[in-house]
Amino acid sequence: MLINNSKSAFNLGANFGESSVGGEYRSIGGTNLHDAANKRKYFTQRDADGTCLCSRAVPDIDPQSQATLWAKFPAPPPDVRAMTVVIPHFVPMENIPIGQ
């Protein structure tokens, strides 16, 4: 969930897309997960055309409102119980529990 508590609309622009992939404007394709225990990084999954399986074409988020965003990732090994969530331009969120 992205919450806009400001007085102006928030435009994702290309700030949250994967910089090495074209067509990421208004997507969160640059989001990834870090599995510290197995020293592995999980990237947002993509279809055969390279398009992220994630929130795309996200409209401006109005002032004092919120938007639910999503991204699909490969499943980690069954023993992984928490990961770090990395969203471009945000502080990493560490030790986030995951369910099976």
ChimeraX attribute file (.defattr): number of C-alpha atoms within 10 A of each C-alpha:
attribute: neighborCount
match mode: 1-to-1
recipient: residues
	/A:1	8
	/A:2	11
	/A:3	14
	/A:4	17
	/A:5	14
	/A:6	11
	/A:7	9
	/A:8	12
	/A:9	15
	/A:10	18
	/A:11	14
	/A:12	18
	/A:13	16
	/A:14	17
	/A:15	18
	/A:16	19
	/A:17	23
	/A:18	21
	/A:19	13
	/A:20	8
	/A:21	13
	/A:22	11
	/A:23	17
	/A:24	21
	/A:25	20
	/A:26	19
	/A:27	27
	/A:28	28
	/A:29	31
	/A:30	22
	/A:31	21
	/A:32	22
	/A:33	23
	/A:34	19
	/A:35	19
	/A:36	14
	/A:37	11
	/A:38	11
	/A:39	7
	/A:40	11
	/A:41	14
	/A:42	17
	/A:43	19
	/A:44	20
	/A:45	16
	/A:46	15
	/A:47	8
	/A:48	6
	/A:49	6
	/A:50	11
	/A:51	17
	/A:52	25
	/A:53	17
	/A:54	19
	/A:55	15
	/A:56	20
	/A:57	14
	/A:58	16
	/A:59	14
	/A:60	15
	/A:61	18
	/A:62	17
	/A:63	14
	/A:64	12
	/A:65	13
	/A:66	14
	/A:67	14
	/A:68	9
	/A:69	13
	/A:70	16
	/A:71	19
	/A:72	17
	/A:73	17
	/A:74	10
	/A:75	9
	/A:76	18
	/A:77	10
	/A:78	8
	/A:79	9
	/A:80	16
	/A:81	15
	/A:82	18
	/A:83	21
	/A:84	17
	/A:85	19
	/A:86	18
	/A:87	18
	/A:88	16
	/A:89	8
	/A:90	9
	/A:91	9
	/A:92	14
	/A:93	12
	/A:94	15
	/A:95	14
	/A:96	11
	/A:97	10
	/A:98	10
	/A:99	7
	/A:100	9
